[in-house]
């Protein structure tokens, strides 16, 4: 991937580290937009959970995923490129350089190998942008990324379509169109709590990012990030997208959806994401949660009878509940039940007990 610079010390993509900041309170933020929270997360975990949800409820959730990601990406790109820059692009130099820049950013964030294929922009209804993406991190999320980027730069509403041109390779097209009104009005992210913290992640001497990024490999040809030992694929994305997806599913399908999401995550964890050995190795659990931007674990207690966890600044709450349940069941080989709640300050409290 031409032009991508990696840290000579830890091997992380320098652009990703420059554009994001890991805070002491267990969160990751976009430097140009500190209100835009991010996570560095196992994408196969999330995609696997989406597929489990579809299996449990017996219907696709693509429409909701695409629209939620569109909103999050629009906000990300809107803040990343100042208004003057966007005006110059639209009025003078054209969108092609910006599309290439956004594609390059997507590659370093683990979204796949993205290439501009064609575009038409004559300020008419037939305007479009088409990219080819190999190894997309999640096709539905990528379609949302594509549409949100298109709208943030062009400032006109659009829609998105895709087709598979070869195994694992897709052409994705954003084009002028209006959004369905019902989703446009409903998919709104809630703000996260922002308490201070005292997490001290060890820093790389080369780039200043978390030292543990050295455990991941940026493939500059495929546009992927993988754990060097496990091969699990990672990506950097906004957690608000995930929380909005689950909230919208609950609105559409009923109050049982939170339990469905937790169950899907439990199944995925037990399918092999966690082993009994690493599930019991909680010595660096707090730091690993912070590396992913999932919040500040201020207390964690576990034995065969119960697992309890208190997290400040949590995100992707339902996935955290399912993760805790799956870890407990893998670690002790028993069936568990989980309860969780957010208190008035936004802290998350999780309790897993053996099922009786």
Steps between C-alpha positions, in 0.01 A plus 500: 500500500696795368548790733413317822763556766539256788669570831852351488469401867153342536387461138172692544370723223620851586190667356271298728705595807521867398124531451395325823580537868484233771390674821561404863127440553487192276372676188635579153406825329548659160752782553322740262164426661542403868128432530530220243589186693667200334583139583780270381309174495498143369283547192437128453345513847255770396419350159454161662256656743305660214472160329391332825231765550369441148496126567309544827240749372474344153540820298779721357604820679702653212276806460547607862877437500557706184297798618655511848852490354411766244416744779817425697728529195334824389587652838857363487574635151316827558734578792814361332476740204446872582220686324743703287672183378166346404399817317828506304452133413144546379560828313855471368709184519230231493431209730744246357794593733272490806357162401855368474590650839195348668574164335855513635366576849263204476793272416701596809189456718466141381207540260656312207683579176302791357551643151310769312348352185289777346298808581266749340451843649329762285265620779214295358279214614724247327810578708666199667825360639599133461783332687632146496567347840681173566469335843239746639498494879119475495313556175201671662720731709715580196191596300412740783854638492477554126166677516590717801824613335321578173240715677747681726706619204222552244236636743218318318303199622588168344445127499740210459509173307754221459576193292754223543738492204714211627520304827564754778514798262215747457414809301320749725323802352364808678252703294252786536177392671290576808503303827201311636333751734435254782869414546620854434303624800556211739865396487658738751801421720493572872796678662739289707611580854849654525650452845874556554721199557846385601588238239864522395550310177865441414592716200704424193820705486463538125144623444361566849210259452428211739795263507269200468424601141824313424295180544306584183603493136394760244488327159574785261374308197176355634397794720464276806611501863547162667632373832844356439435185707129424461439645154181670626412796285467847653352830386463853635140624495245693704317304773196727476419326172476164675292631790260676262458180298399304807268775624328514162458123496331523838263770372408294194492150646426534870650506846651151468768630262753591775494139619531382139811716453653376826427141403654552155817639659509217756480243220773672306735518799443132572559405137872556546571871548600428861675193633494388860866600530471861384156543656656439841802723428353830614827664608497748213122493445458865594776613262361288217155651548657848487704413190169422330336816635225303678522696827673506836461176698514631857418166664501139386438197718449144389477150643295190425193647668495848351661752267444868572631799308468878534590704190517878471453660156365177346387459141342218301327400823322190372819358353675556835224311681521212254880504518491470881252213483703315239827548689346364820355193328824422314714552809300275733316269263158576643188666365450853631247780503586868474342817633618850418396860538623855446483720809412871510862595424519275194715231666432140404458226760511138385436192710522141375397208719478128447161405359296308754 
